[in-house]
Amino acid sequence: MEFYEVIKTRRSVRAYTDRAIPEGALERIGESVRLAPSACNIQPWSFRIVLNAELRQKIASCYSRDWLKQAPAIVLALGNSEECWKRLDGKPIIDMDIGIVMEHLVLAAAAEGLGTCWVCAYDVERMNKVMNIVSPWSILAISPLGYPAETPAPIKRKEISALFQVLP
Ligand SMILES: Cc1cc2nc3c(=O)[nH]c(=O)nc-3n(C[C@H](O)[C@H](O)[C@H](O)COP(=O)(O)O)c2cc1C
């Protein structure tokens, strides 16, 4: 799909078919993740793609909404808050790094015709426990991955004039 078409058509998908994800699509998504920028190019991240049904149920149990349970795959984005670059006031930049790399994954998936949905409203402590992830690593975002079984209804975005101030 052409880049701007991907941007225009990507939506959060919360219903999935059980069609398997082709190996080639996973490889291209992986390469898109690999090429994401990060502060000082530290790449303080790691990913898990969970296909195993039992583990997916455990992951879904850390999130309050039922729809995640039927996704055929769940991607977990792990960030390292010690390894990452720190701002001048000492604050770790990890959330920003993970945001960028995760959106690379989301857009690459959309280009492959695959659905995703950012999910952050889960019990982080429990999720880390389920996946045996220990500090300074933490699971900072997750997303289902699979072929959409729904077409999300149109939603509103702010007008471009409300977003930008041009300062000549
Ligand atoms: C950082 C972040 C966290 C999100 N967390 C959740 C979540 O926990 N559960 C959920 O259903 N959607 C979540 N979303 C999806 C947003 O609700 C969705 O992107 C927004 O409503 C715009 O819809 P669209 O993605 O279809 O364009 C999250 C999105 C972002 C960017």
The ligand as an SDF file (V2000), in Angstrom:
LIG
                    3D

 31 33  0  0  0  0  0  0  0  0999 V2000
   -0.7420    5.1850   23.5250 C   0  0  0  0  0  0  0  0  0  0  0  0
   -2.0820    4.5890   23.1760 C   0  0  0  0  0  0  0  0  0  0  0  0
   -2.7260    3.7800   24.0810 C   0  0  0  0  0  0  0  0  0  0  0  0
   -3.9470    3.1660   23.7560 C   0  0  0  0  0  0  0  0  0  0  0  0
   -4.5230    2.2930   24.6290 N   0  0  0  0  0  0  0  0  0  0  0  0
   -5.6760    1.6690   24.2840 C   0  0  0  0  0  0  0  0  0  0  0  0
   -6.2530    0.6980   25.1390 C   0  0  0  0  0  0  0  0  0  0  0  0
   -5.7410    0.3920   26.2110 O   0  0  0  0  0  0  0  0  0  0  0  0
   -7.3880    0.0830   24.7350 N   0  0  0  0  0  0  0  0  0  0  0  0
   -7.9870    0.3710   23.5210 C   0  0  0  0  0  0  0  0  0  0  0  0
   -9.0140   -0.2350   23.1990 O   0  0  0  0  0  0  0  0  0  0  0  0
   -7.4460    1.2990   22.6870 N   0  0  0  0  0  0  0  0  0  0  0  0
   -6.3190    1.9480   23.0350 C   0  0  0  0  0  0  0  0  0  0  0  0
   -5.7480    2.8570   22.1740 N   0  0  0  0  0  0  0  0  0  0  0  0
   -6.3710    3.1040   20.8650 C   0  0  0  0  0  0  0  0  0  0  0  0
   -7.0380    4.4940   20.7870 C   0  0  0  0  0  0  0  0  0  0  0  0
   -8.2350    4.4640   21.4980 O   0  0  0  0  0  0  0  0  0  0  0  0
   -7.2530    4.8510   19.2930 C   0  0  0  0  0  0  0  0  0  0  0  0
   -6.0090    4.9220   18.6420 O   0  0  0  0  0  0  0  0  0  0  0  0
   -7.9770    6.1880   19.1350 C   0  0  0  0  0  0  0  0  0  0  0  0
   -9.2900    6.1040   19.6370 O   0  0  0  0  0  0  0  0  0  0  0  0
   -8.0600    6.6030   17.6570 C   0  0  0  0  0  0  0  0  0  0  0  0
   -8.6830    5.5830   16.8880 O   0  0  0  0  0  0  0  0  0  0  0  0
   -7.9550    4.9120   15.6500 P   0  0  0  0  0  0  0  0  0  0  0  0
   -6.6910    4.2580   16.1580 O   0  0  0  0  0  0  0  0  0  0  0  0
   -8.9250    3.9020   15.1010 O   0  0  0  0  0  0  0  0  0  0  0  0
   -7.6080    5.9760   14.6540 O   0  0  0  0  0  0  0  0  0  0  0  0
   -4.5530    3.4550   22.4950 C   0  0  0  0  0  0  0  0  0  0  0  0
   -3.8910    4.3010   21.5870 C   0  0  0  0  0  0  0  0  0  0  0  0
   -2.6710    4.8480   21.9090 C   0  0  0  0  0  0  0  0  0  0  0  0
   -1.9740    5.7190   20.8920 C   0  0  0  0  0  0  0  0  0  0  0  0
  1  2  1  0
  2  3  1  0
  2 30  2  0
  3  4  2  0
  4  5  1  0
  4 28  1  0
  5  6  2  0
  6  7  1  0
  6 13  1  0
  7  8  2  0
  7  9  1  0
  9 10  1  0
 10 11  2  0
 10 12  1  0
 12 13  2  0
 13 14  1  0
 14 15  1  0
 14 28  1  0
 15 16  1  0
 16 17  1  0
 16 18  1  0
 18 19  1  0
 18 20  1  0
 20 21  1  0
 20 22  1  0
 22 23  1  0
 23 24  1  0
 24 25  2  0
 24 26  1  0
 24 27  1  0
 28 29  2  0
 29 30  1  0
 30 31  1  0
M  END
$$$$
